Amino acid sequence: MPAAGLGKRLGPGSNKPFYPLLEKPIVVWTLEALERISEIAEVIPVIKESDMETAIKIFEKCCFSKVKQIARGGKERQDSVYSGLKLVDKMTDIVLIHDGVRPFVEARIVREAIIAINAFDGAIAAVPLKDTIKEVADDVVKRTLPRESLWAIQTPQVFRYDFLMRAYEGAMQEGVYSTDDSALVERVGGKVKIIMGAYTNVKITTPEDISFAQFLLKKG
């Protein structure tokens, strides 16, 4: 669970994973959701060095039974995820990657993704785009992309552990970086299945996302 982001778009001086959402850090809401999903055996949060002491205190106070170890975050998201993957038990068959600032993860998505792994190398949550998308260069429209074939990718993303590690190790050795884990799997020929995500499965990035998250929590 990568949670080492700086949160620049959330506002000056903000620390996104530990930003208070109804008086509880965002990352705690996410961990509580993951704790409730029975298929998940262990959660490895990836925390930046400067947040490590704070994270340990909060996680111990909350008594998260599935958090047994914490990985140290890296410079980029890919570095952070790789740091977490290296702590996973080598006998693990399936690994799930989920953003620490997506507190509304649904068990249904995880279960459907795990089932899909029987026939694919990965399964990722996504939702169809609602808006028309245009490719632009220098403020000039180059083309309009076919909306019916475009999906907005979310997490969780679920993979066969051995395949994902090979993809990550190859990318790290070659200096190839991506902000999307499935892109690294696709790069080495992996077959990835789309699982219907949820429009409420928001990644908290901007102040507007905080308002939406507060609305969802108060509603339900």
N, C-alpha and C positions, 0 to 999 in steps of 0.2 A: 504494500500500500504506500505508494510514493506520497510523501507529505513534507517535502523539503522546498516548496515553492516560496518565492519572495512576495508575491502578491502585489506587484507594482500597480496593476490596474484597479486594485481595491482602494488605493489611496496612499498618500505619503505616510511613511512610518508604520504601515500595516504589516502584520505577520499572518498571512492568509490561513494556514492550518489551525492556528490558535486564536483566530479572530472570534470574538464572542458572538454567538448566535443564540438569542434568548438566554443570555447569561451562561452559556455552555460553549466551549471551543468547538469550532466546526469539525475538527478531526475526532472529537469525542462522539458527536452525533454519528459520524461515519462508522467508527469502531463499534458502537452499540448496534448499528444495523447489521454489520458483518457478524457480530457475536450471535445474533438471532438466527442466522442461516445455518442449519444443521449440517449441510454438506461441507462447510468450511471447517477444517481441522485446526489450522493455525493461521494467525495473522502476523505478518512481519512489517511493522511500520518503518518507513525510511524517513529519517529526520535529519535536518541539517545540524551541523556540529554545535552551533550557537544555541539551538533549541533543545539539545539532548537532556540537559539537567531538568528543564521545565517539563519535558515530555515524560521522563521517568517518574517524576512526582505525580503528575496528573494520571498516568496510566495505573500506577500503584494504588492511588486513591480510589480510582474507579473499579479496581479489581477485575480487569479484563482477563478472563481465563484463557483466551486464545493467544494473547500476546506473551510470548515466552522469550523473545529476543527482538532487538531493535537494530536496524542497519543504519549506517551513516550515509547521509546524502552526498551527492557529488555536484559538480559544476553544472551539468545539464540534467534534464529529466532522465535521459537514457543512462547516464552514469549512476543515477540514484536507483533506478530499477535494477540495473546490473548488480549493484551492491546488495540489494535485497535478494536477488535470485541466487547469489553465491552462498547465502545462509540457508537456503531451502535444503531439506534432507534429500540426498541424492537418490533415495528410493522412491521419491514422490513421482506419481504418474501424471497428475494434472495440477497446473498452477494457474491461479487467477490473479490478474493485475487490476487493481481498482484505485482510482484517484482518491486521495484522502479528503478532498474537498467536494466529493459527491455524496452527501449524506442521505440521499433518498434511494439508494440501491434497493432493488426488489429481489426477493428470493426466487421469484418466478424466472427472472432473467438468468440467474446463476444455474438453475436446474435445467432450463432449456439448453443452455450452452454446454453443460456437462454431457447431456444426451447427444448433442451434435458432434462432440469429440469422437464418438464411435466411428464416424465416417470422414472426419476432417482433422486437419492439423491444428486448427484454431476456430474459435467462435466468438464473435464480438457483438456487443450491443450497439444498435444504431436506430435512428428514426428517419423516415422520409422527410426531405426538405419541404417546407411550406412555401418558401419564397422562390421567385425566379432568380436564377444565378447568372451573372454575366462576367465574362473574362475581360479585364480592363488593363490597359497599359498606357501610362502617361495621361490618365484621366479620359481616355478614349475607349469606348466599347469595341472589343475585337470580335466577340461572338457571344451568343446566348447559348448556354448549356442546357441540354435536355433534362428538365427537372425530374421526370419520371424515373431516371436512372441514377439519381444522386441521393445519397444518404449522409446524414450528419453522424459521425462516429462518436460513441461514448465509451465509457467503461461501465461494467467489468468487461475485460477481455480474457478469454480462457484458452489455454494452450496445453498441448502435450509438453511436459517439462523438458524432456531430452531434446525435442525439436527446437523449442524456444531457446534453450541454452546454446545450441549449435548456431542458431541464427544470431544471437547476441554476441557470442564469442567471435564469430566471423566478422560482424560489423565493427566490433571494438578493435580488432586487429587491423582492419582495413581503414579505420577512421571514418566510417560511414555513420552518420547520425540522423535520427528521425524522432519526431515528437509522438509518433504512433507506434506502439509495439507490433501491431499486426503488419505494418509496412516492412519490418525487418524479416518477419516470417514469409511474407509474400516475395520478398527479394530473393530468397533461396528456394523458391518453388513451392512453398507451403500453400495448401488449400484452406481458405478461411471462409467460414459460414457466417452470414449475417443473421443475428437474432433480433427480433423486434424489441427495442428498448422502451423508454418511456419519456414523454416530453417533460415530465416532472423530475426526471433524473438529471437535474441541472448541476453543472460544474460551477461552483461559486467563484466568480472571477471579478465581478464589478459590484459597485454599491447596489445596482438594480437587482442583481442576483440575491443579495442579502434580503432585500425587501420581499422578493418572491419566496425565498426560503422561509422567512418568518410567516408569511401568509399560509404556506403549506403546513407548517408545524402547528399553527394556531387552529387551522381548519381540521386537522386530523389527529 
